Amino acid sequence: MKVRMLAIAMVIVLAALGLGACQNTNTNSNANANMNANTATPEAAATASPEKTRGNYTEKEAQEERERAKSSKETIGDTLDDAWIHTKIVAKLIANSTTPERKINVDVVKNVVTLRGTVDTAEEKAVAEKIAKETDGVKSVVNQLKVAPPPKATPKQPTKTKPKY
């Protein structure tokens, strides 16, 4: 429950950061057009640094994420990018109704993501991999998830009792 609340808080923080970045109070259309023209070039996109995709993600936040990951037996590399990628993937997995809540361990080292754990269906495995692959900054994904449906519950056998006379 505590992990779920933490994950929900991370999703809210990520959403707030994203929405905050979208607010543009500049009413000068020429300035906006010039700014868009300067940033829309392929050269600008090709040289965009990971700093731009992380927003205001700090080393302190990265260290906190590493500590949370360690408590879940997950590994995060030493870079800010690795911690940021881990944060995004975990938040996406928890927010997605197809992927099981925290049954998937996410390791990120040098922008390579390794998914570990056991899921109930092949669909859950595929969705988790897709989420990881589509996350900005990820170089590759190693999917080590195992598919093992939960055991079926055996119906209780009624116990025989002696009739009371």
N, CA, C and O of each residue as an XYZ file, in Angstrom:
660
protein
N       0.824     -1.181      0.000
C       0.000      0.000      0.000
C       0.877      1.258      0.000
O       0.597      2.220     -0.715
N       1.945      1.235      0.815
C       2.843      2.368      0.902
C       3.521      2.624     -0.443
O       3.687      3.772     -0.855
N       3.914      1.538     -1.127
C       4.574      1.663     -2.432
C       3.595      2.247     -3.441
O       3.972      3.092     -4.253
N       2.347      1.804     -3.398
C       1.342      2.304     -4.335
C       1.112      3.798     -4.127
O       1.023      4.552     -5.095
N       1.015      4.229     -2.874
C       0.811      5.647     -2.584
C       2.002      6.463     -3.081
O       1.830      7.552     -3.628
N       3.207      5.934     -2.887
C       4.413      6.608     -3.356
C       4.405      6.725     -4.874
O       4.764      7.762     -5.431
N       3.994      5.657     -5.529
C       3.955      5.671     -6.991
C       2.918      6.670     -7.502
O       3.164      7.381     -8.477
N       1.775      6.721     -6.853
C       0.743      7.680     -7.252
C       1.274      9.096     -7.078
O       1.044      9.959     -7.925
N       1.985      9.333     -5.977
C       2.578     10.655     -5.752
C       3.578     10.994     -6.846
O       3.636     12.136     -7.301
N       4.379      9.995     -7.279
C       5.349     10.238     -8.351
C       4.636     10.593     -9.649
O       5.075     11.487    -10.372
N       3.547      9.905     -9.949
C       2.798     10.190    -11.176
C       2.249     11.615    -11.130
O       2.283     12.332    -12.130
N       1.743     12.022     -9.965
C       1.199     13.373     -9.823
C       2.305     14.412    -10.007
O       2.104     15.424    -10.679
N       3.463     14.163     -9.415
C       4.589     15.089     -9.550
C       5.025     15.188    -11.011
O       5.271     16.282    -11.520
N       5.120     14.036    -11.681
C       5.518     14.045    -13.093
C       4.504     14.813    -13.937
O       4.877     15.572    -14.831
N       3.222     14.609    -13.650
C       2.188     15.317    -14.404
C       2.269     16.822    -14.146
O       2.133     17.620    -15.073
N       2.490     17.210    -12.890
C       2.593     18.625    -12.557
C       3.784     19.269    -13.253
O       3.687     20.387    -13.757
N       4.910     18.556    -13.278
C       6.085     19.088    -13.977
C       5.790     19.262    -15.462
O       6.170     20.267    -16.063
N       5.120     18.292    -16.044
C       4.798     18.368    -17.470
C       3.856     19.505    -17.778
O       4.054     20.233    -18.751
N       2.812     19.669    -16.948
C       1.852     20.742    -17.182
C       2.484     22.107    -16.932
O       2.184     23.068    -17.640
N       3.344     22.195    -15.943
C       4.013     23.464    -15.656
C       4.873     23.917    -16.814
O       4.989     25.113    -17.077
N       5.472     22.972    -17.501
C       6.331     23.306    -18.631
C       5.523     23.780    -19.830
O       6.071     24.427    -20.723
N       4.230     23.470    -19.867
C       3.396     23.823    -21.018
C       2.843     25.243    -20.941
O       2.327     25.747    -21.938
N       2.934     25.882    -19.816
C       2.362     27.212    -19.683
C       3.258     28.239    -20.355
O       4.429     28.381    -20.005
N       2.695     28.955    -21.328
C       3.438     29.989    -22.042
C       2.619     31.262    -21.946
O       1.555     31.364    -22.559
N       3.096     32.222    -21.194
C       2.370     33.477    -21.024
C       2.814     34.539    -22.015
O       2.351     35.677    -21.944
N       3.700     34.191    -22.935
C       4.194     35.140    -23.926
C       3.106     35.363    -24.976
O       2.688     34.420    -25.649
N       2.651     36.605    -25.117
C       1.592     36.909    -26.077
C       2.137     37.464    -27.381
O       1.362     37.759    -28.291
N       3.429     37.612    -27.494
C       4.033     38.139    -28.698
C       4.162     37.002    -29.712
O       5.008     36.123    -29.551
N       3.333     37.015    -30.750
C       3.323     35.914    -31.713
C       4.620     35.855    -32.514
O       5.037     34.769    -32.915
N       5.268     36.993    -32.758
C       6.548     36.970    -33.471
C       7.613     36.257    -32.650
O       8.391     35.465    -33.182
N       7.644     36.538    -31.364
C       8.624     35.883    -30.487
C       8.365     34.379    -30.467
O       9.302     33.581    -30.509
N       7.075     33.991    -30.403
C       6.736     32.569    -30.412
C       7.143     31.915    -31.733
O       7.688     30.811    -31.734
N       6.889     32.576    -32.834
C       7.233     32.017    -34.141
C       8.743     31.869    -34.267
O       9.228     30.851    -34.760
N       9.489     32.880    -33.824
C      10.947     32.797    -33.887
C      11.472     31.682    -33.000
O      12.385     30.952    -33.385
N      10.905     31.553    -31.833
C      11.354     30.504    -30.920
C      11.069     29.122    -31.518
O      11.923     28.237    -31.468
N       9.873     28.937    -32.083
C       9.519     27.661    -32.699
C      10.401     27.361    -33.897
O      10.797     26.214    -34.104
N      10.710     28.373    -34.684
C      11.553     28.168    -35.858
C      12.954     27.739    -35.444
O      13.579     26.920    -36.118
N      13.448     28.288    -34.344
C      14.800     27.958    -33.893
C      14.893     26.561    -33.285
O      15.937     25.918    -33.394
N      13.840     26.084    -32.655
C      13.915     24.787    -31.976
C      13.397     23.646    -32.824
O      13.574     22.485    -32.454
N      12.764     23.934    -33.944
C      12.164     22.874    -34.741
C      13.125     22.269    -35.759
O      12.735     21.385    -36.521
N      14.355     22.724    -35.785
C      15.292     22.200    -36.773
C      15.769     20.805    -36.386
O      15.875     20.497    -35.199
N      16.056     19.959    -37.369
C      16.545     18.618    -37.055
C      17.837     18.651    -36.243
O      18.068     17.785    -35.400
N      18.686     19.665    -36.502
C      19.932     19.755    -35.754
C      19.654     19.959    -34.270
O      20.322     19.369    -33.421
N      18.668     20.793    -33.960
C      18.342     21.055    -32.560
C      17.816     19.788    -31.904
O      18.165     19.487    -30.763
N      16.983     19.049    -32.614
C      16.440     17.809    -32.053
C      17.539     16.779    -31.851
O      17.534     16.048    -30.860
N      18.481     16.719    -32.787
C      19.542     15.716    -32.705
C      20.513     16.015    -31.578
O      21.117     15.099    -31.019
N      20.671     17.295    -31.235
C      21.636     17.645    -30.202
C      20.984     17.920    -28.853
O      21.662     18.348    -27.919
N      19.677     17.682    -28.734
C      18.996     17.919    -27.463
C      19.612     17.038    -26.388
O      19.780     15.834    -26.576
N      19.941     17.645    -25.272
C      20.587     16.884    -24.206
C      19.551     16.190    -23.338
O      18.397     16.618    -23.304
N      19.934     15.126    -22.632
C      19.014     14.456    -21.720
C      18.510     15.399    -20.640
O      17.445     15.170    -20.067
N      19.265     16.462    -20.354
C      18.835     17.428    -19.352
C      17.440     17.962    -19.695
O      16.611     18.159    -18.806
N      17.191     18.193    -20.974
C      15.921     18.761    -21.406
C      14.767     17.800    -21.154
O      13.657     18.243    -20.861
N      14.999     16.513    -21.260
C      13.920     15.552    -21.073
C      13.647     15.284    -19.601
O      12.574     14.789    -19.256
N      14.586     15.597    -18.736
C      14.428     15.360    -17.304
C      13.773     16.525    -16.595
O      13.304     16.376    -15.467
N      13.731     17.678    -17.232
C      13.169     18.843    -16.569
C      14.027     19.249    -15.386
O      15.229     19.466    -15.535
N      13.427     19.351    -14.229
C      14.120     19.795    -13.022
C      14.469     18.639    -12.100
O      14.607     18.845    -10.894
N      14.614     17.447    -12.620
C      14.956     16.277    -11.811
C      16.337     16.487    -11.215
O      17.298     16.754    -11.936
N      16.434     16.366     -9.899
C      17.678     16.695     -9.212
C      18.430     15.448     -8.755
O      17.880     14.347     -8.725
N      19.677     15.643     -8.406
C      20.488     14.536     -7.884
C      19.904     14.020     -6.569
O      19.993     12.828     -6.277
N      19.310     14.908     -5.781
C      18.672     14.493     -4.524
C      17.504     13.549     -4.818
O      17.353     12.516     -4.166
N      16.682     13.912     -5.802
C      15.563     13.043     -6.183
C      16.077     11.707     -6.720
O      15.491     10.657     -6.456
N      17.165     11.755     -7.467
C      17.760     10.529     -8.004
C      18.228      9.629     -6.863
O      18.021      8.416     -6.905
N      18.849     10.209     -5.857
C      19.323      9.420     -4.716
C      18.145      8.799     -3.962
O      18.220      7.650     -3.528
N      17.060      9.558     -3.809
C      15.861      9.021     -3.151
C      15.287      7.857     -3.961
O      14.845      6.857     -3.396
N      15.297      7.994     -5.276
C      14.794      6.918     -6.145
C      15.675      5.683     -6.021
O      15.171      4.561     -5.996
N      16.987      5.882     -5.942
C      17.903      4.741     -5.777
C      17.625      4.008     -4.467
O      17.667      2.779     -4.422
N      17.341      4.755     -3.403
C      17.046      4.142     -2.108
C      15.744      3.345     -2.169
O      15.669      2.238     -1.636
N      14.711      3.907     -2.822
C      13.445      3.178     -2.978
C      13.674      1.914     -3.792
O      13.155      0.849     -3.461
N      14.450      2.039     -4.854
C      14.725      0.891     -5.718
C      15.465     -0.196     -4.941
O      15.150     -1.380     -5.061
N      16.434      0.211     -4.155
C      17.209     -0.756     -3.374
C      16.309     -1.527     -2.412
O      16.498     -2.728     -2.218
N      15.336     -0.850     -1.811
C      14.424     -1.526     -0.886
C      13.523     -2.526     -1.614
O      12.993     -3.449     -0.995
N      13.350     -2.345     -2.922
C      12.561     -3.280     -3.741
C      13.455     -4.279     -4.468
O      12.992     -5.014     -5.340
N      14.742     -4.304     -4.104
C      15.734     -5.188     -4.723
C      15.899     -4.896     -6.215
O      16.039     -5.801     -7.038
N      15.879     -3.601     -6.531
C      16.108     -3.138     -7.897
C      17.436     -2.395     -7.941
O      17.956     -1.969     -6.910
N      17.977     -2.246     -9.144
C      19.266     -1.590     -9.324
C      19.114     -0.384    -10.233
O      18.464     -0.452    -11.276
N      19.723      0.718     -9.822
C      19.769      1.916    -10.654
C      21.228      2.335    -10.741
O      21.928      2.392     -9.730
N      21.683      2.630    -11.957
C      23.056      3.073    -12.167
C      23.325      4.413    -11.504
O      22.444      4.992    -10.868
N      24.538      4.893    -11.657
C      24.985      6.108    -10.971
C      24.566      7.409    -11.652
O      24.728      8.483    -11.074
N      24.034      7.329    -12.862
C      23.732      8.570    -13.575
C      22.340      9.083    -13.238
O      21.460      8.331    -12.819
N      22.168     10.377    -13.433
C      20.871     11.007    -13.242
C      19.867     10.432    -14.238
O      18.696     10.245    -13.906
N      20.328     10.151    -15.463
C      19.459      9.567    -16.483
C      18.881      8.232    -16.028
O      17.688      7.984    -16.206
N      19.715      7.368    -15.440
C      19.238      6.056    -15.003
C      18.131      6.189    -13.959
O      17.124      5.483    -14.027
N      18.313      7.084    -13.004
C      17.299      7.284    -11.968
C      16.014      7.855    -12.565
O      14.914      7.451    -12.186
N      16.156      8.790    -13.492
C      14.991      9.411    -14.126
C      14.216      8.370    -14.950
O      12.986      8.326    -14.902
N      14.930      7.550    -15.691
C      14.284      6.498    -16.491
C      13.536      5.538    -15.567
O      12.398      5.164    -15.851
N      14.166      5.140    -14.469
C      13.522      4.235    -13.508
C      12.234      4.858    -12.977
O      11.194      4.200    -12.927
N      12.307      6.126    -12.581
C      11.128      6.825    -12.056
C       9.984      6.794    -13.058
O       8.845      6.489    -12.704
N      10.296      7.115    -14.322
C       9.253      7.171    -15.350
C       8.646      5.796    -15.605
O       7.425      5.671    -15.701
N       9.480      4.764    -15.715
C       8.963      3.430    -16.036
C       8.109      2.885    -14.896
O       7.030      2.342    -15.136
N       8.578      3.024    -13.667
C       7.800      2.526    -12.526
C       6.444      3.234    -12.457
O       5.418      2.593    -12.230
N       6.442      4.546    -12.651
C       5.183      5.297    -12.624
C       4.240      4.818    -13.728
O       3.041      4.664    -13.493
N       4.773      4.582    -14.929
C       3.951      4.118    -16.046
C       3.402      2.718    -15.791
O       2.245      2.439    -16.106
N       4.221      1.842    -15.225
C       3.765      0.476    -14.949
C       2.644      0.465    -13.923
O       1.671     -0.275    -14.062
N       2.786      1.286    -12.896
C       1.763      1.329    -11.851
C       0.483      1.969    -12.376
O      -0.614      1.548    -12.007
N       0.609      2.972    -13.225
C      -0.561      3.656    -13.765
C      -1.306      2.813    -14.807
O      -2.479      3.066    -15.079
N      -0.635      1.816    -15.389
C      -1.239      0.997    -16.436
C      -2.014     -0.157    -15.813
O      -1.461     -0.920    -15.022
N      -3.285     -0.290    -16.163
C      -4.120     -1.341    -15.564
C      -3.763     -2.738    -16.064
O      -4.169     -3.725    -15.452
N      -3.017     -2.844    -17.156
C      -2.654     -4.152    -17.698
C      -1.461     -4.762    -16.984
O      -1.317     -5.984    -16.950
N      -0.607     -3.926    -16.414
C       0.589     -4.457    -15.760
C       0.333     -4.624    -14.268
O      -0.298     -3.769    -13.647
N       0.818     -5.718    -13.692
C       0.535     -5.979    -12.283
C       1.298     -5.040    -11.353
O       2.464     -4.716    -11.580
N       0.614     -4.621    -10.318
C       1.207     -3.679     -9.368
C       2.444     -4.258     -8.698
O       2.363     -5.228     -7.944
N       3.575     -3.657     -8.981
C       4.870     -3.939     -8.369
C       5.268     -5.406     -8.331
O       5.988     -5.824     -7.424
N       4.815     -6.190     -9.292
C       5.330     -7.541     -9.450
C       6.536     -7.513    -10.382
O       7.238     -8.512    -10.539
N       6.767     -6.359    -10.996
C       7.833     -6.215    -11.977
C       8.957     -5.386    -11.374
O       8.750     -4.242    -10.968
N      10.134     -5.964    -11.320
C      11.309     -5.222    -10.867
C      11.941     -4.558    -12.083
O      12.052     -5.165    -13.148
N      12.352     -3.307    -11.913
C      12.929     -2.523    -12.999
C      14.350     -2.133    -12.609
O      14.554     -1.379    -11.657
N      15.326     -2.646    -13.345
C      16.722     -2.266    -13.153
C      17.123     -1.375    -14.325
O      16.764     -1.658    -15.468
N      17.863     -0.302    -14.049
C      18.325      0.599    -15.111
C      19.798      0.906    -14.869
O      20.159      1.502    -13.854
N      20.637      0.498    -15.797
C      22.065      0.783    -15.720
C      22.532      1.193    -17.111
O      22.350      0.456    -18.080
N      23.135      2.374    -17.196
C      23.630      2.929    -18.460
C      22.539      2.970    -19.528
O      22.777      2.652    -20.693
N      21.341      3.367    -19.107
C      20.166      3.527    -19.981
C      19.642      2.207    -20.543
O      18.821      2.219    -21.460
N      20.095      1.080    -20.019
C      19.595     -0.238    -20.408
C      18.675     -0.717    -19.292
O      19.068     -0.772    -18.126
N      17.452     -1.060    -19.664
C      16.435     -1.472    -18.701
C      16.325     -2.991    -18.690
O      16.259     -3.625    -19.743
N      16.305     -3.571    -17.490
C      16.068     -5.002    -17.334
C      14.800     -5.162    -16.510
O      14.692     -4.633    -15.404
N      13.837     -5.903    -17.065
C      12.585     -6.186    -16.371
C      12.671     -7.594    -15.789
O      12.959     -8.552    -16.506
N      12.420     -7.714    -14.483
C      12.473     -9.012    -13.817
C      11.197     -9.230    -13.019
O      10.518     -8.277    -12.636
N      10.879    -10.494    -12.774
C       9.726    -10.822    -11.948
C       8.831    -11.825    -12.641
O       9.206    -12.419    -13.651
N       7.655    -12.007    -12.094
C       6.692    -12.961    -12.638
C       5.367    -12.252    -12.860
O       4.861    -11.564    -11.973
N       4.816    -12.426    -14.040
C       3.513    -11.853    -14.382
C       2.545    -12.981    -14.713
O       2.959    -14.120    -14.929
N       1.270    -12.663    -14.752
C       0.249    -13.687    -14.934
C       0.021    -14.079    -16.393
O      -0.370    -15.212    -16.674
N       0.263    -13.148    -17.328
C      -0.038    -13.433    -18.733
C       1.065    -12.924    -19.659
O       1.873    -12.074    -19.286
N       1.073    -13.468    -20.872
C       2.019    -13.000    -21.890
C       1.715    -11.552    -22.263
O       2.622    -10.796    -22.611
N       0.443    -11.164    -22.192
C       0.063     -9.784    -22.501
C       0.709     -8.814    -21.504
O       1.220     -7.767    -21.901
N       0.689     -9.159    -20.220
C       1.307     -8.305    -19.213
C       2.802     -8.153    -19.492
O       3.358     -7.064    -19.351
N       3.440     -9.241    -19.884
C       4.868     -9.219    -20.194
C       5.135     -8.294    -21.382
O       6.059     -7.482    -21.347
N       4.330     -8.420    -22.422
C       4.509     -7.614    -23.631
C       4.249     -6.132    -23.361
O       4.983     -5.273    -23.849
N       3.210     -5.835    -22.587
C       2.880     -4.438    -22.284
C       3.999     -3.794    -21.461
O       4.379     -2.651    -21.715
N       4.520     -4.520    -20.485
C       5.616     -3.981    -19.662
C       6.832     -3.666    -20.532
O       7.468     -2.625    -20.367
N       7.147     -4.563    -21.453
C       8.287     -4.330    -22.348
C       8.044     -3.121    -23.239
O       8.945     -2.310    -23.452
N       6.841     -3.001    -23.751
C       6.502     -1.877    -24.627
C       6.617     -0.549    -23.867
O       7.150      0.429    -24.391
N       6.119     -0.529    -22.646
C       6.214      0.688    -21.825
C       7.675      1.080    -21.644
O       8.035      2.247    -21.799
N       8.511      0.105    -21.317
C       9.932      0.395    -21.102
C      10.591      0.894    -22.390
O      11.329      1.878    -22.371
N      10.323      0.217    -23.505
C      10.952      0.595    -24.781
C      10.542      1.982    -25.243
O      11.331      2.681    -25.879
N       9.319      2.390    -24.930
C       8.808      3.679    -25.395
C       9.192      4.831    -24.468
O       8.805      5.973    -24.716
N       9.934      4.554    -23.423
C      10.332      5.592    -22.481
C      11.573      6.315    -23.009
O      12.564      5.689    -23.386
N      11.495      7.648    -23.026
C      12.612      8.454    -23.521
C      13.892      8.129    -22.754
O      13.885      7.984    -21.532
N      14.988      8.018    -23.502
C      16.289      7.795    -22.900
C      16.709      6.339    -22.819
O      17.873      6.047    -22.545
N      15.769      5.407    -23.055
C      16.078      3.982    -22.953
C      16.794      3.533    -24.221
O      16.295      3.736    -25.328
N      17.977      2.916    -24.055
C      18.738      2.403    -25.200
C      18.231      1.021    -25.608
O      18.066      0.740    -26.795
N      17.986      0.164    -24.620
C      17.476     -1.173    -24.919
C      16.786     -1.738    -23.685
O      16.942     -1.231    -22.574
N      16.009     -2.815    -23.913
C      15.261     -3.459    -22.837
C      15.571     -4.947    -22.851
O      15.500     -5.598    -23.894
N      15.915     -5.479    -21.687
C      16.117     -6.917    -21.515
C      14.920     -7.408    -20.709
O      14.785     -7.092    -19.527
N      14.056     -8.181    -21.354
C      12.832     -8.637    -20.706
C      13.043    -10.039    -20.139
O      13.017    -11.025    -20.875
N      13.249    -10.118    -18.833
C      13.435    -11.395    -18.157
C      12.182    -11.807    -17.387
O      12.242    -12.682    -16.523
N      11.056    -11.182    -17.695
C       9.816    -11.513    -16.997
C       9.392    -12.942    -17.321
O       9.493    -13.394    -18.461
N       8.925    -13.629    -16.311
C       8.423    -14.993    -16.475
C       6.905    -14.953    -16.400
O       6.331    -14.186    -15.627
N       6.260    -15.784    -17.210
C       4.803    -15.863    -17.196
C       4.400    -17.103    -16.413
O       4.753    -18.223    -16.781
N       3.666    -16.899    -15.344
C       3.180    -17.998    -14.520
C       1.821    -17.597    -13.969
O       1.739    -16.809    -13.028
N       0.742    -18.141    -14.557
C      -0.590    -17.788    -14.066
C      -0.722    -18.142    -12.592
O      -0.110    -19.100    -12.121
N      -1.519    -17.371    -11.870
C      -1.696    -17.675    -10.452
C      -2.364    -19.043    -10.290
O      -3.174    -19.440    -11.128
N      -2.030    -19.757     -9.224
C      -2.651    -21.071     -9.030
C      -4.144    -20.922     -8.800
O      -4.603    -19.981     -8.152
N      -4.894    -21.874     -9.347
C      -6.345    -21.847     -9.165
C      -6.671    -22.300     -7.754
O      -6.085    -23.252     -7.238
N      -7.592    -21.619     -7.156
C      -7.999    -21.973     -5.800
C      -8.816    -23.261     -5.861
O      -9.699    -23.412     -6.706
N      -8.516    -24.157     -4.979
C      -9.284    -25.407     -4.922
C     -10.494    -25.171     -4.038
O     -10.381    -24.590     -2.959
N     -11.650    -25.622     -4.496
C     -12.861    -25.393     -3.695
C     -12.782    -26.181     -2.390
O     -12.252    -27.291     -2.339
N     -13.315    -25.582     -1.361
C     -13.327    -26.253     -0.062
C     -14.317    -27.410     -0.106
O     -15.418    -27.301     -0.646
N     -13.894    -28.498      0.470
C     -14.770    -29.655      0.584
C     -15.600    -29.485      1.855
O     -15.068    -29.167      2.919
N     -16.900    -29.698      1.730
C     -17.717    -29.556      2.941
C     -17.338    -30.643      3.952
O     -17.105    -31.800      3.600
N     -17.287    -30.238      5.183
C     -16.977    -31.209      6.230
C     -18.267    -31.875      6.679
O     -19.307    -31.228      6.804
N     -18.183    -33.169      6.917
C     -19.366    -33.918      7.351
C     -19.508    -33.796      8.858
O     -18.550    -33.976      9.610
N     -20.678    -33.499      9.260
C     -20.970    -33.399     10.700
C     -22.052    -34.401     11.038
O     -22.894    -34.746     10.209
N     -22.010    -34.847     12.244
C     -23.037    -35.788     12.704
C     -24.305    -35.008     13.032
O     -24.248    -33.929     13.621
N     -25.435    -35.560     12.648
C     -26.689    -34.871     12.996
C     -26.941    -34.920     14.499
O     -26.615    -35.905     15.161
N     -27.513    -33.869     15.017
C     -27.840    -33.817     16.441
C     -29.239    -34.357     16.652
O     -30.166    -33.971     15.940
N     -29.411    -35.269     17.645
C     -30.727    -35.838     17.956
C     -31.136    -35.489     19.308
O     -32.218    -35.880     19.747
